[in-house]
């Protein structure tokens, strides 16, 4: 059995692999051939397109589900590509996530008795409507989910069709991931904007007017911050203030502010810095509270997507860090700190220690400093610097750091940077990861350097997806 790239085949999914990949196994006279299928689930019969073909295995993109798994249930939500497991009971999702994450961590880290070190599985406090930010796309090429047909010269607003960048499926029902009222009324927004006569963006032709709507939500105030992204093609015919009035009437006091970004970049990017942004009315930021601290969040700020679950994640990570008793003159580090949320919570937990936060993104560090002032926290400093370069330029910290909190990007920590972290000689290192496979790789380096993995927990911040996060505590042996 050997597939070719681009080949379309029907396969039966029998197992689940880490990262939200279904596994199809095909036996032949040479043994067993494995196909990994992103976003598939055991028990499904699926139509896939082979993306990578090798001698012993292949990787495929899911095109459609021909037959559902016996564990899947009818759902009142509209299934979207960003929530492929919305029909799978949450308990079943968590079971396969835990098993696949621990197996992958054990295999890549070389730690065999991982079950003995496993502490707990933290479920999301809310399994539905948990996201605080969502991006919706316009397209003049609509994929109709009822007929499986494509409609050109349409006006679609919703999410991209699985495996495509040019087709959009109208969101006619809530997805179950973002604010229920907003997504219930999204079709009213679609009808209002379609009535202007201005076209949706045509991705292949790179023309049109309406491109994206991005919405950020505060769980503290329940208010929404909206950014409408358009091109300049016909902007003089669009009354954006009238659109703002429509939003105010439709959502009755929930709209904190409206922004309009004009973006003529042909690349499919919605970020404000890729265009000219104007505040139409209201506020530029929302207030969010996390573990008793207050944060001002702009449309572009990095902030945990599931803040209610992030609170549980941070509490567990800080519990791990402060299981070690620190002296009054001890220094703690929050590396890859982003907007400094964890560092501020560390400072709040024990105001006698000094906290240093480091991150390469200057805007995030500015947000961190402002939020620390707002929360009246004085025993911490933030630096806008690449973590590796910062540690290289400050050798005076070697042997002086008592505890370290690590929260690196998905790719993990560069080996040279991790070596600099190791050289600090901290008693305790707590490592938060949104990708346990790269955390496992870094674990083997920490173990070789004399650190012991004491315990590990898993956190399900993104129900109905294949994502899982982990928190590992290391102690210096």
WOKADA-V385738 format. One record per residue. RES is the residue in one small letter. D_CENTER is the distance of its C-alpha to the mean C-alpha in Angstrom with 2 decimals. Layout:
BEGIN
[[RES:D_CENTER] [RES:D_CENTER]]
END
This chain:
BEGIN
[[x:36.33] [x:34.56] [x:32.20] [x:31.97] [x:29.02] [x:28.68] [x:30.58] [x:29.64] [x:30.40] [x:30.09] [x:28.89] [x:28.82] [x:25.73] [x:27.01] [x:24.33] [x:20.64] [x:19.14] [x:16.18] [x:12.86] [x:13.90] [x:17.07] [x:20.36] [x:23.55] [x:26.82] [x:29.93] [x:33.04] [x:36.27] [x:38.96] [x:42.05] [x:40.09] [x:37.72] [x:34.26] [x:31.84] [x:28.11] [x:25.64] [x:21.86] [x:20.25] [x:16.52] [x:15.53] [x:19.11] [x:20.45] [x:23.81] [x:26.74] [x:25.64] [x:27.87] [x:25.84] [x:26.74] [x:24.91] [x:25.36] [x:25.88] [x:23.73] [x:24.99] [x:28.36] [x:29.88] [x:32.94] [x:31.41] [x:28.09] [x:26.14] [x:22.58] [x:22.28] [x:20.23] [x:20.55] [x:22.76] [x:23.73] [x:24.56] [x:28.35] [x:28.69] [x:26.38] [x:26.13] [x:28.57] [x:25.90] [x:24.12] [x:25.26] [x:25.87] [x:23.17] [x:23.79] [x:20.44] [x:19.99] [x:18.09] [x:15.53] [x:14.01] [x:10.43] [x:12.02] [x:14.64] [x:15.81] [x:16.63] [x:20.28] [x:19.97] [x:20.99] [x:18.38] [x:20.85] [x:21.03] [x:17.29] [x:17.27] [x:20.43] [x:19.30] [x:16.00] [x:18.18] [x:20.92] [x:19.06] [x:16.98] [x:20.24] [x:22.30] [x:20.11] [x:20.02] [x:23.79] [x:24.61] [x:22.83] [x:23.83] [x:27.35] [x:27.27] [x:29.17] [x:29.40] [x:25.71] [x:26.48] [x:28.87] [x:26.26] [x:23.65] [x:23.44] [x:21.34] [x:18.53] [x:16.73] [x:15.90] [x:13.83] [x:16.65] [x:15.88] [x:15.14] [x:15.30] [x:14.51] [x:11.94] [x:9.44] [x:10.78] [x:9.95] [x:10.67] [x:12.38] [x:15.49] [x:17.74] [x:21.53] [x:23.70] [x:27.44] [x:26.84] [x:25.98] [x:25.36] [x:27.11] [x:25.53] [x:28.95] [x:31.12] [x:28.70] [x:30.45] [x:29.34] [x:30.85] [x:31.53] [x:32.34] [x:30.13] [x:27.90] [x:24.56] [x:21.62] [x:18.55] [x:16.16] [x:17.07] [x:19.11] [x:17.62] [x:18.54] [x:19.83] [x:19.15] [x:22.24] [x:22.47] [x:20.92] [x:21.41] [x:22.49] [x:20.57] [x:23.64] [x:22.23] [x:19.20] [x:16.21] [x:15.88] [x:12.27] [x:13.15] [x:16.44] [x:19.35] [x:21.97] [x:20.07] [x:19.28] [x:22.81] [x:24.32] [x:22.31] [x:25.26] [x:27.57] [x:25.67] [x:25.91] [x:29.63] [x:30.29] [x:28.84] [x:30.53] [x:33.78] [x:33.76] [x:34.80] [x:32.32] [x:30.46] [x:26.85] [x:25.59] [x:26.97] [x:24.52] [x:27.24] [x:29.84] [x:27.60] [x:29.34] [x:29.10] [x:28.04] [x:25.02] [x:21.72] [x:18.64] [x:17.99] [x:15.03] [x:15.07] [x:13.88] [x:15.18] [x:16.76] [x:17.18] [x:20.17] [x:22.09] [x:20.56] [x:20.98] [x:19.12] [x:18.84] [x:19.27] [x:19.36] [x:21.40] [x:21.33] [x:24.58] [x:26.90] [x:30.28] [x:32.12] [x:33.96] [x:32.39] [x:35.92] [x:36.12] [x:33.03] [x:33.57] [x:30.24] [x:31.91] [x:33.11] [x:29.57] [x:28.66] [x:31.59] [x:30.49] [x:27.06] [x:28.91] [x:31.32] [x:28.82] [x:26.52] [x:29.35] [x:28.25] [x:24.48] [x:23.85] [x:23.63] [x:23.75] [x:23.70] [x:23.06] [x:24.29] [x:23.10] [x:25.53] [x:24.01] [x:26.46] [x:24.46] [x:24.71] [x:21.33] [x:18.67] [x:16.74] [x:16.23] [x:15.85] [x:18.76] [x:20.17] [x:20.94] [x:23.45] [x:25.83] [x:24.38] [x:26.69] [x:26.37] [x:28.28] [x:28.56] [x:27.19] [x:24.77] [x:22.26] [x:20.24] [x:19.35] [x:20.18] [x:17.85] [x:19.31] [x:17.83] [x:20.40] [x:23.20] [x:21.92] [x:21.47] [x:19.00] [x:19.50] [x:16.32] [x:16.94] [x:15.27] [x:13.95] [x:13.34] [x:10.32] [x:9.85] [x:7.84] [x:6.33] [x:8.68] [x:11.55] [x:14.06] [x:12.46] [x:11.56] [x:15.30] [x:16.23] [x:14.17] [x:15.84] [x:19.14] [x:19.24] [x:18.45] [x:21.08] [x:23.45] [x:23.32] [x:24.05] [x:26.90] [x:28.58] [x:30.30] [x:32.88] [x:32.92] [x:35.94] [x:36.16] [x:36.12] [x:33.12] [x:30.22] [x:26.58] [x:23.84] [x:20.16] [x:19.06] [x:15.96] [x:16.08] [x:14.10] [x:15.60] [x:17.49] [x:16.30] [x:17.09] [x:20.23] [x:21.51] [x:21.12] [x:22.97] [x:25.60] [x:26.00] [x:26.47] [x:29.35] [x:30.76] [x:33.35] [x:31.11] [x:29.84] [x:26.16] [x:25.18] [x:21.71] [x:20.96] [x:18.33] [x:19.03] [x:17.61] [x:20.65] [x:19.19] [x:16.81] [x:19.95] [x:21.96] [x:19.61] [x:19.91] [x:23.70] [x:24.02] [x:22.08] [x:24.21] [x:27.32] [x:26.37] [x:25.98] [x:29.25] [x:28.00] [x:30.36] [x:30.02] [x:27.13] [x:26.75] [x:23.92] [x:24.30] [x:22.65] [x:23.19] [x:21.85] [x:21.79] [x:24.21] [x:26.58] [x:26.57] [x:27.65] [x:30.20] [x:31.65] [x:32.00] [x:33.89] [x:35.40] [x:32.42] [x:33.26] [x:34.59] [x:33.84] [x:30.25] [x:30.25] [x:26.58] [x:23.30] [x:19.69] [x:17.35] [x:13.59] [x:13.30] [x:10.86] [x:9.75] [x:13.36] [x:14.94] [x:18.04] [x:20.83] [x:23.96] [x:26.10] [x:23.72] [x:23.44] [x:27.23] [x:27.54] [x:25.46] [x:27.77] [x:30.82] [x:30.07] [x:31.35] [x:29.26] [x:30.37] [x:26.88] [x:23.50] [x:20.37] [x:17.43] [x:13.87] [x:11.67] [x:8.24] [x:10.70] [x:14.02] [x:15.94] [x:15.90] [x:16.54] [x:19.46] [x:20.81] [x:20.86] [x:22.44] [x:25.42] [x:26.09] [x:25.98] [x:28.33] [x:30.65] [x:30.82] [x:32.06] [x:29.10] [x:28.89] [x:25.83] [x:26.87] [x:24.14] [x:20.60] [x:18.41] [x:15.43] [x:12.87] [x:11.41] [x:8.56] [x:7.67] [x:11.26] [x:12.54] [x:10.14] [x:10.96] [x:8.17] [x:9.97] [x:10.20] [x:13.69] [x:16.10] [x:19.31] [x:22.46] [x:24.99] [x:28.53] [x:31.09] [x:33.88]]
END
